[in-house]
Amino acid sequence: MNAESTVLRSSRPAVVVAPGGEGARAAAWLLAWPMRLAATPMGRRLLAAVALAVVAVAAVGYLYDSADPPGRAPAIFRPAGLAGGAAGATEAAAVSRTAAAAPVRAKRAATPAEAAAAWWAARQKVAVDKVRSLQQRKVSATEVQVLVVAEGAGSRMPSEYVTVRKGSSGWKVP
């Protein structure tokens, strides 16, 4: 061999897969398997079940991907009486503690939760500190529904959604 022959030819032979080899036979068997399965009645049922399962998974996946925008849920459902920040929450807690000790009187309610709690306490004939507002949902810009529960005598705990409207004099139950 001379120097020019090693440049033009590789020193090792290339690996060539023969078309009739083991790999080709295994691939042909794997590709023909669904058709052989579909030839039997049980195989057709199995393939139909698999196809329905794939369609169901795709449909549920699409529904979860196209859900409501995440910005709306916290604005609609939030614990009653809590403001947006931590400072508002402590302020609301302090106001509710002072309002709970005072008797029910017609005053301007700072939050819809306070107005609903005062109204529900008067209706159930219990002290305001025995009434808790659990959650609220916004109906419109000036109307909110507040879920309130009162500790009654014994094991009674009546609860109800109370609709509160914001007017010129503050929040009040219509």
C-alpha positions, 0 to 999 in steps of 0.5 A: 500500500502506498500513501495515496491509497490510505487517503482515498479509502478508509482503513475499516469497512463501514457497518451496513445493516442488511435489509433482511436482518434481525432488526428489520424483522423485529420492526416489521413485527412491531409495525404489523402487531396492531393490524394483527390485533385488529383482526380479532374481536377482542383486539378491536374492542381493546383498540377502541378502548385505547382510542377512547382513552386517548381522546378522553385524556386529550379532551381533559388536558385541553379543558385544564389548559384553557381554564379561567384566567388565574387573576379572577379567582382571588378577587371573587373568593377571599376570607371575609374582612381581610384587606389586600395586604397584611397591614389591612388584615391586622387593622381589620382584626383590630376593628373587629375585636373592638366592634365585637365588644360593643353593643349592636348599634347603627353605625357606618360599617367599614367592611361588608363582613362587619355589616353582615356580622352585625345584622346577623347577630341582631337577627339571631339575638346573640352578641356580635363577638359570637358571629364570624364571617367565613367568606365573601363573594362579589356580586357586583361593584356595590354588592357582596354576599357574606357567609356568616355563622353564629354560635347559638345556644348548645350546638346550634350554629346557624349560617347564611349568605347575607347580601350587603350593599354599599351606599352613601352611608357605608355598607349595610344589609338592604 
